[in-house]
């Protein structure tokens, strides 16, 4: 039996769209998985026959009985996802990065996600809340958990992995997709913030005009890691007219949380976020109800508590950089898929039982 794992090929971006999947592919390959490259392309006008031929070509090496981990979504159209899962009459694990029905205010018409998940043998999900939501929608597939995404060093820079208390600044940094962070245009906290990411002209003007904001624009990955200041990492998404980004954090674990932790930064998250319990229980940062509480939460943190927090973040960051969370999820998924399913069947006297598969 061979083990396979999909990766998504696309051009470079300033967000985590490509990187999260690439890191998992790297970790999986080191754990013995063969990689299936799926190219992100615009195939809306492609015929069903051409689409199936594309998928069959990509999966030609996958034999009956092999195990395939599919990083969902592929970011192609929903027809691609649907055809792919139909083609895989094998052991399939869906490693879920996002559930579009949860994130998109207008549920996707191009795929019935819950039917897709029910065709898989195991799902790798972010949180118990995500599982509860799937169960409410009729998804019965067994699940395992990847409680944090991993974030690998790219080797392009000497990143800081442990911050000493005397070097830490009681400020915040936000790096990511600023479409989710339009509230930054009205940043009124006394705590200064450093911002990385692409912004539209209106937001750019607001950021540049605010003396509490140090806006540095977009950075590619190795540049960003080199410039991250020794502060709290803010993981705070806002809803837009199209996407329920803020509500979505009740279920998922944002990639930026792992980026911050992997490079020594304690995080600040919404108290209702799925990741908040993990952050608070392990003293990896702060969870607050609203950004109005930001100044007080940061200033009231004692020097002793801050030192403990930084030490804990350094330890968890090492796990994230090593791919530990992905490896644990893959091992758990393999165990569920490959475990023999025995039942007891009576063959005579009640004291005599045999195992049957």
N, C-alpha and C positions, 0 to 999 in steps of 0.2 A: 504494500500500500504506500502510495506517495501522498504527501501533504502539499496543498497548493494555497496560495494567497494572492488576491488581486491587488494591483496597484493602479493608480490613475495617472496617466501621462497628460500633461498640459504645459503651456508656457509658464514662465515665471510670473508670480504675483506678489503683491505686498501684503497679502493676508495669509491665513493659515489653510486656505482651501487645499492647496497642494501638499503643504508640508506635513500635516497631521497624518495623511495616508502614506506619504513617503517614509516617514519615521516608522510606522507600523510595518511596512514592507521590509525595511532594513532589519528590524528586530526579528520578524518572522523568518527571514532568510537565514539569519544567524542561528535560528532554532531549528533549521532543517526544512523549511518550507521552500517550495519552488514558486517563483513569481510569475503571475499572468498579468501582462501589461494590457490595460484597457485605455485606449486613447479617447480623451474627451473631444467630441466633435459635434458639429451641427448636423444631425441626421434626420431631421423632422420629415424631409421629403424622400427619404430612402425607402425603397419598397420592403415589404416584409421578407421577401426572399433574399434580398441583398443584406438585410440586417441579420437574418439567421446565418447566412454564410459568413458574415463578419465574426459572429460569436463562435461559430463552429471552428473557424480558423484559430481564434485566440485560445480555445479550450481543447484543441486537438490532442494534446498530450494527456488529458485527464481521463483516466480509465474508470470503469465501473468498480466501485469499492474504494476509490480514492476519497480523501477528505479535502474539501475546498472551503476556504474562508473568504467570503465575499464582503469587501468593504463597501458598505451601503451608506449613502447613495453613490452611484458611479458618476453623477453629475451630467450624464447624458439624459435623453428624454425617458419618460416612464416606460415607453414601449421597449426600450433597451433592457431595463430592469426585468420587465415581465418576460421577455423572450429568453433572457439569460437564465432565469430560475427554471423555466420550462425545459430548457436544454439540459440542465444539470440534474438528471435522474440519478443522483449520487448522494453522498453525505455532504450536506451544505450547512455551514455556519454563517450567519449574517452578523458581521461586526458593525454595529450601528454607530455612525458618527452623528447623524441627524435624522429626526423624524419630521418630514416636511409638513405633515398634517398638524403637528403640534406648533410648528414655528410660523407657518403661513396662515395669515388671517383668512385667506380664501383657500380652503382645502384643495390640494392638487387634484385636477380632473384627469391627469394623464396616467395615474396609477392608483390602484387600490392598495395602499401600503399594508393594511392589516391582512389582506388575502396573501400578499407577497410574504409577509413574515410567517404566516401559517404554513407556507410551503417549505420552510426551512426546518432543519432538524434541531438547531440550537440557535439562540440569539445571544450575542454579547451586548449588554446594555450598560447604561451609566449608573442607574440608581434604582432603588426600590420604588420610588415614585414613578419612574418611567415604566417599570414593570406593572404597577397598579393601573396606570393609564391603559397600557396595552391589553391587560386582562379585561378592563371595562369595555374595550372595543372588540372583544371576542377573540383575541390572540391567545392561543393555548400552548404555543411552542415553549419548551423549557428554556430557561435563561441562566446565564452566568454574568458576573459583574466585572467591569473594568472601572474601578472607582475613580481613577484619574487617567487622563491621557499622558503618554510619555512624551518627552521633548528631548531629542538628541542634540548634542553639540555637533556643529558642522566642521569643526577643526580649523575654521578660518580665522579664529581670533582666540586670544587668551582670556576667556570669560572668567568672571569672579564667581566662585561657588560658595564661599562663606564670607559673610559680612560681620565684622567686629562691631560691637555696640558703639564704640567711640567713633566709628566711621559712618554710622547710620544717620540719615537725615529724616526728621519728622515732616516729611513731605510726601507727595504721592506722584506716581507716574501712571499714565494710561497709554497703552500701545495696542493698536488694532484697527478694526473697521469702524471708522468714525460715523458711518451711517447709523450705527447703533447708539451713538453718543452725542446726539445733537444738543443735549442739555449743557454740554461744555461751552456753548456759545454764551450761556448765562452763568458761568461759574462765579459764585459769590462767596465761597468758603474763604476763610482767612488762610487756610493751608494752601501753599503754592502747589501747582501741578505742572508736570512736564508731560507733553502730549506728542505722540508719534502716530502718524497715519494720514491718509489722503482725505482732504476735506473739500467740500464745494466752496465756491468763491465767498458766499455769504458767511459760512462758518469760519473760513480762513480769516476774513476781516475781523470777526468777533474775537477770535482767539488772539490775533496779533494785537488787538487793541486793549486786551485785558492784562493789567500789570501782574496779576497772580498766575498767569498762564505763560509757560515757556513752550511755544509751539515750534516743533522742529521738522514738521513735514514727514514724508514717507521715507522709510529706510528698508533696504533689503536685509535679509535675516542677519548676516554676520555683522553688518553695520549697526543694526539695532541692538544686538547683544553687547557690542562694545560700548554703546552709549547709554545703556540702561543705568540710571543713577541709583545709589544705595538708599532707596526709599520704600514705602509701601507700594505695592502694585494694586491698582484699582481695577476690579473686574465688575463693571456695572453697566448693563445694557438698558437702553430705553426702547419702548415700542415706537413703531412708525405706522404710517397709514396702511402699509402693506404687510409688515411682519411684526409678530408679537415677540420681539426679542426679549423684553423684560420678563414676560410671563413664561417664556420658554426656559429661562434659567431655573424655574422651579423643578425642572426635570433633567436637564443636561448638565454636563461639566465642561465649562468653557475652556477652549484650548489656551487662552491667555493666562488662566490660573496656573496651568502647568508650566508655561513659559516663565512666569514670575518665580514660582517656587524652585524651578530647576536652576535658576541663577541667583538664588539666595535671598529673594525678596519676599517678605511676608505679604499677605494679601488682605484686601478689604473687599468684602462681598455683601450682598443683600442677605438679610437674615432669613428670608423666605427661599433663598436659592437652594437647590438640591445639594450643592457642595458645602453649604454653610456648616452643617453638623460635623463633617469631617474636619473642616478648618478649625472649628472651635474646640472640639474634643482633643485634637492633637496639637493645639496651641501653635497654629501655623499662620495666624492673622486675626483679624477682627470681623465680626458680623454685626451690621447695624440695620436699623429699620429704614432709614432714609439718609440722603446725603446731608441733611441738616444736622445730623449727629456726628458728622465726620470730624470736625475740629475738636469737639469734646472727647471723642473716643481716642484720638491720637494723643492729645495732650495729657489725658488722665492715665495713660499707660505708664506704669512705673518702669524705672531703669532695669530692675530685676526681671520683671515680666518680659520686657523687650529682649533682654539677653537670652532668656529661656526660649523665646519665640524664634530668635535668629538661629540658635543652636538646633532646634527642632526642624526648621526650614532647611538647614544645611544637610541634615540627615535624609529627609524626604526628597530633597533635590537630587541627592546622589542616586536614590532609587529611580527617580523619573529619568535622569540622564542615562541610566543603565538599561532602560526598557523593562524594568521589573513588573510594572502593572500590566503591560501587554503580555509578557510571558506568562504571568499567572492566569490571565484570562484565557489565553490559548490552551494552556494545560487543562484548565477546568472544562473548557468546551470540548476538547478531545476526549476527556474522561466521560462526559455525558454522551457523546456521539458513539464512542466505541465500546462502552460498557455493555456486556451481554445482558439481554433482557430475558431473564429466566422467570418462569412461573411454576408453581407447584400444581401437579396434576395427579389426582388419585387414580391408582391402577388396581385397586383391590381392597384389602383391609385398610382401615383408616390409618394404621400405623406404618403402612408401606406407601411411600411417595417417591416419585422420580422427578428429576428436573427436565423440563422440555423448553425448547426455544421457540 
